[in-house]
Amino acid sequence: MAHLDITALRMFYKKQNSLIRAVDGINIHVEKGESVGIVGESGCGKSSLALTIFRNLPANVGLFSGSIKLGGEELTQIERENFRKNYRWKKMAMIPQSSMNALDPIYPVGKQMVETYLEHEDAPEREAREKTLELLREVNLPDTVFGSYPFQLSGGQKQRAMIAMSLLLDPELLIADEPTTALDVVVQAKILKLLKKQKESRGMTSLFISHDMGVVSSVAQRIAVMYGGQIVEIADAKSVFSDPLHPYTQKLIGCIPRLGKKGSGELQFIPGSPPALNEELKNCRFWPRCPFAMEICKQKPPALVEAKSGHFVACFLHSMESLPAEGDTS
């Protein structure tokens, strides 16, 4: 049984009289200790997926359905206050997008971490303080950060503080949503190395969300590619980069600069725009932008099928449905 088991997960936003299909039928199965990267363009539903799993839903949710199991336990059926107290941050933690701005500016970092610990654990304040200092040291921050306000820290230091806070209650699952956004490349590399080290030393299951294929490749064992609120390809990281099957994945990889590599050619781009998700789409969501689009792509959505061992793709190029019936010569 997978440690994190997500089945038919949907989360639609409500906007006036329409629904925005941000997460539309997601299936992900992650083993204990495995790291899965979620990649795709801005607006494809990556962050909405993170919020849905974490059950940190905005007020304008119009639909929320499906199954989220962690260690075999169905999380969607747990009462809200019970989930907040005993599951969020304790069993699963999240490094939010723009996490450098997630710290409260009017309280010292240490005070925020101690209060988080005491909110979820029946423990003396001394224990919370010791645990906080231990985690700050673990992410290579000096003890002085404990009494520092967020504005006194650099971007990299604030990011490390948020990582420390996410690890404070030893969660089973860590969701990292664009944890290196707005960091320079040197700090970015250090943060990625730190996340990978913490994940391996603690044996955590993790979801790493980013629009940057290069970043995800350095921390994820498997990669799931999202487009238009759905997963269009998922496989181990090596297979996704060496043999991408979906045209969208191929284009994403083609956008990655390859400095110093002879014959790498010009950078590719993806023409057109992502689909409008306020309408129910009954075809392949990528076909208007796809160089290989066929007539069947305009008529029905492709299913996510296993094209190779462990390599799943939702594309009629790799589906028996696109082949003509026996005897059909049209």
Summary of the structure (lengths in Angstrom):
residues: 330
radius of gyration: 21.3
end to end distance: 45.3
largest distance: 78.0
contacts: 1012
relative contact order: 0.14
helix: 36%
strand: 24%
